[in-house]
Amino acid sequence: MEEKFNSVLAAAFDKDLSEVNDQMSSDTIAEWDSLKQMNIIVALEEEFDIYFEEDESILLKDYRGLFNAVKSKLEKKN
């Protein structure tokens, strides 16, 4: 799951997979704006077949928060 998650973020920011880490956030990456945020959410929803509520997705602006939210949704799904 982590590798797929990292691949989504790497693609969203046009970075090498090795550059993706748990320190990534909207505070540390200039291009992580509201549009990029929605692109990430949509990509994660498609990749993992999950759904984020709008109010939930607005709050998820860092690697750890996103990762934990995806993990939680996958656990509830199974």
N, C-alpha and C positions, 0 to 999 in steps of 0.2 A: 504494500500500500504506500509506503513512504517513497519508494522510487517513482511510482506513478504520480504521486502528489508533487514531488520535486520536478518531474518532467513538465507538469502543467505550469508551474511557476517559471521554470527555465524558458519555456516557449512564450509565456506572457511577457517576459522582460527581455526576450532575445538574448539570453545569457547561456553560457555553457553550464551543463548540469553540475559541474564541480564548483560553480560559483553560488549555487543555491545553499542557503544555510538558515538556521533557526534564529538568526539575528536580523533577518530581513523584515522590514516594516515600512509603512507609509512615511515614517519619520526618517528612515535611513536611505530610501530610494526615491529620488526626486520625481521620477516618472510614475510613481505609484499614486496617481490622482483618482478622482471619483470614477472616471470612465474606465481606467485600468482596473479599478476595484470591481466594477460590474463585469468586465471581461473575465477576470479571474474567477469570480463566482460562477458565471455561466460555464466556463471551461471545466471547473470542478464538478458542477452539477452533471454535465454531459459525461465526463470521464468516469464518475463513480455512480451515476444513476441515482442521484439524491436531489433534494430540493431545499433551498434556503428561503425563509421568509424575508421580505424586504427589510424589516426592522432588524433582523438578525444579521443580514449580510452587510449592512452599513457599519456595524460594530467590529467586524472581523478585518482588521487592518494590519495584521502582522502574521508571520509564519506560524508561530505557536498557536495563536487563536484559530487560524484557519485549519491547521492540521488537526487540532483537538476537536473542532466542530465536525470535520469530515469523519474522523474516527468515531465519534459519538453517533453520528447519523448511520454509519455503516453497522455499528454494533446493534442499534435499534432495529435496523432492517433485517438482521439475521436472527 
